[in-house]
Amino acid sequence: MNFGIVGLGRMGHAVAKRVVDGGHVVFGFDVNEQAKKDAREIGVHVVDRVEQITEHTDIIWLMLPAGELVDQTIDTLKPKLKKGAMIIDGGNSNFKDSIARAKKLQNDNIFYLDCGTSGGLYGEKIGFSLMVGGDKAAYEKLIPLFEVIATKDGFGLVGPSGAGHYVKMVHNGVEYALLQAYAEGFHIISHGYYENADLDLAQISEIWMHGSIIRSYILELAHEVFKEDQTFETISGEVAEGGTGRWTVEEAHEQHIAAPTIEDSLCVRACSRQTGGDYTTKIIAMLRKQFGGHAVKKSSSE
């Protein structure tokens, strides 16, 4: 099967590699020369202009930042696509934008599937979690691709257009809250009653990983962080946000659903960018770097 991908950054590169390794032919485009070079090295046929992908395939995955760039890319591709072509948006688009795009493309007999994609830096090795929204028939045609991109049992059609990005939006809101809870707990252990006893967070997190009811992938990542450092003296506690967590809170408000834990985690991040944060937000920053490669600022004292 021929497959196209627009956006060959970290996540796009990982998706492309899994598709190539799965035995499919991949055509890709990116504006970044290093991304193009890295893609060629894993067997991607890189084109010079984005619309050239349509000469080779009618199945195109977009791994682009949410917003205007997605619409601009779709508008460039659309005149070249045949009826029945399928565009998969694997980025973190707003679900309302995804609904609008699907309706617009439907008029041209082009299928748009919104695919929430989770897995971060480790997705390339172990596979991604894919939450897909859109037309069922189109989804079923793409199952061979989803099977090689996703981890075992890690994909599915979750609902109509917009539902994939909606579920991923909430997923990211939950992620914010989980990071906050773990970081607060380790902060208390490190700086609470036993502060002068130098309790080993690497040891404690490893114990929790085995049999504890709060064991998780995030806890495993925390263990890796604590094995390297537990003081975080050289880094700032400023924590960025990608937008999806805020969309989750906005949707909760719109639907009159209480989501105080997620909302509080957003407030903590906002405060960290004003004050430089604290030990809790330093842990969050390091966890974000661990699973997603997000940049961590150096401490202003450095």
N, C-alpha and C positions, 0 to 999 in steps of 0.2 A: 504494500500500500504506500502511495506517495503522500507525504505529509509536509505542510508548510508551517513555519513558525516565525513570527515577527516579534523581535525583542530577545536578544541572546545574552542578557545579563546573567547573574548567578542562577536565578530560578529558570529562566528560559534555556540556558545552557544545560542545566540538569535535566529538564524535560526532553530536550533534543537528544541528549546522550542516551537516555533510557529508550527512546523510540528507535534510535539507530541500533542500539544493542539488542532491541527486540526484533530486528530483521527488516525494518521498514526504511524507505528512502526519504531523507529529510532535506528540504530546501528552506534556507533561512535568510533573514535580513536583520541588520542592525546598523545604526548610524555610527557606532563606535568601532574603530579599526581593530582594537585589541580583542573585542568581543567577536568580531568576524574571524580573526586569526585563530582564536581559541576554538571556535566552532568548526573551522576547517580541519583542525587537528583531530577532532573526534568523528570526522566523516560527514559533516553537514555540507551540502552543496550551497554555498553562499552566493546570493544574487546581488547585483549592483543597485537595483531599484526595487522597492517593495512590490510594485505591481507585477514584476517578472515572476513572482511566485505562482501567480495564477496560470502561467503557461505550463506548469508542471503538476498542479494539484488543485482540487476544489475543496480541500480540507485544510483550513488555516487556523492555527492557534495563535492568539494574541497574548503576549506576556508583557504588558505595558502598564505604566502608571495610570491610575484612574483619572478620568476627565477628558479634556479636549483631544488629547493625543489618540485616544481610542477611537473617537468619532472621526477624526481626520484620517486615520488609517483605514477605517471602514469605508469612508467616502472615496478614498483612492483605489481601494480594491474592488468596490462594488461594480463599476462599469465593465470590469474585466471578468467577472465571475459568471459562470453558467447557472441556469436554473437548477435548483437542488443543491447548490454549493452550501458548505457548512463552515461557519465561523464560530470558533470556541474562544471565549474571553476567559482566560485563566488568571487574570489579575484581580485586584480587590476593588472592582467597580461598585458603585452604589447600586443597590438592587433596583431602585426606581429608574435609573438610567438604563439598566439592562432590560427592563420591561419595555421601555420606549424603543430601544434599539431593535428588539425582537419584532415588535409591531411594525416598525418602519421597514425592516428587511423582508418581512413576510410579504409585503406588497410587491417585492421583486422576486418572490419565490426563492429566497435565500434564508437558510436556517441559522439562527443565532442561539448558541447555547452558552449560558453563563456557568462557569465552572470554578467554584471556590476551591483553591489549591493550598493545602497545608503540608508542611514537612520541613521547611527551612533548608539549612545547609546539608542536612542528612537525607533529604528526599532523594537525591541522586543515587545514593547507595542502597537505601532500604525501600524506596518507593514513596509516593505521595499519597495523601488522603484527598480524594476528589469528591466534591459535593456539586452535582450537576442539576441545572434547571433547564427546562425547554421541552421541545417536541420529542415524544417518546420514540417515534420511528427513526428520527435522526440520531437520537441517542443510541439506539440499538445498533445502527450501522457503525458507530464509533467505538463499540465495546472492545474490538481488538486493540485499539490504541489505548483506551483507558486501562486495559489489562496490563500493558507493559509500562505505563507511566505510574500507575498506583501500586501500593503495596498490596499483598494478598487480602482480599475482602475489604479493600480500602476505597471503594468507589461505588457510586450509585446515583440513580435519578431520584432526586429528593422532592421534585415537584415541578410546576409549570415555570415559564420564563420568569426570571428574577429570584426564584426560590434558592438556587445554588448560591448566589451571592448573598442572599438574605441569611442563609444558614451559616455561611462563612463569616459574615459580619458578627453574628451572635457568638460564634466560635471565638473570634478575636476579643470580644468583650469578656468572655469567660477567661480567656488567657490573661487579660489584664488583671482580673481579680485573683486568679491563682498565683500569678507572680507576686502580687502584693501580699497575699496571705503567707506564702513561704518566706518572703523577705522579712516581713514583720516578725515571724516566729524566730528566725535565725538571729535577727537583731536583738530580740529579748534574751535569747540564750547567751549571746556573746556579750551583751552590755547590761544584763540584769543582775540578779542577786549574786551569781557566780562569776562576775566580770573578772575578778582578780585570780580566778582559778584556771583561766586559759582553757576553757572547754574546747575540744577539737571539733569544729563543724564538719570537717571531712569525715571523721569517724562517725559522728552522729548521723549525718546524712546517709552514710553507707548502712548503718544499722536500720534506719527507717526504710531503706530500699528493700529490705528482706523481711517480708511478712507484715510490715506495718500497714494499717488501713489507709495511710496517706502516701504510700509509695506511688510513684508516677514517673513519666518521662522527664518532667520538669525537675523533679527531685534528683534524677540521675545527672542532669546537666548541672544542677547546683553542686553535686558531689565533685564533678570535674572542676568547677570553678574553685571550690574550697581547697582542692588538692594543690592548686597553684598559688593561692593567696587568700588570706582571711582578714587582712587589715584594710586593704583598698586605699591606702594612704595616698597613692599617686594619681587617683582618678577622681573626677567630679561625680557628684550624684545626680547630675541633670539627666532626665529621661525624656526622650522624644516620644511622639505618638504618631501613628500612621493615618488616623482618621476613622478607621472602622470601629474602634471602641467607642468613639464619640457618637457615631451613627447608631450604635446599639442603644446608647442611653437616650438619644433623641427619639428612636422608635419606641422605646419603653414609655417615655413620656406621652408620645402621641397615642399610644394604645392604653394609657392609664394603668401600666404595669410597673410595680415597684422594682427597682434594680439598684438599691443603695450601695451594694458592695462594689459593683462595676463602676458606679458613678463616683464613689469615694476614691477608687484607684485612679480615675482620671484626674480628680482634684489633686491628688498627691503628686502626680506627674507634672501638672501645671505649676504647682508650688515649687517643685524641684528646679524648674527652669528659671524661676525668679530668685531662689535662695541658694542654689547649688546643691540642695538635697541633703541627705544624711546617709547613715550606714544602710538603712533599708533600701533607699533608692539606688545606692551604689550596687547592691546585690541585684536589683532589677536590671540595671544597666548592663551588668556583666552577664546575666542570663540571656538578655536580648542579643548580646554579642555572640554568645555561645550557640544559640539555635538559629539565629538569622544573619549573623555577620554584621549587625548594626554597630556603628561607630560609638566609641566611648570617649568622652572628653577627658583630657588630662586635668588634674587639680590645678587651680589657679596659683597654688603655692609652688608648683613645680617650675 
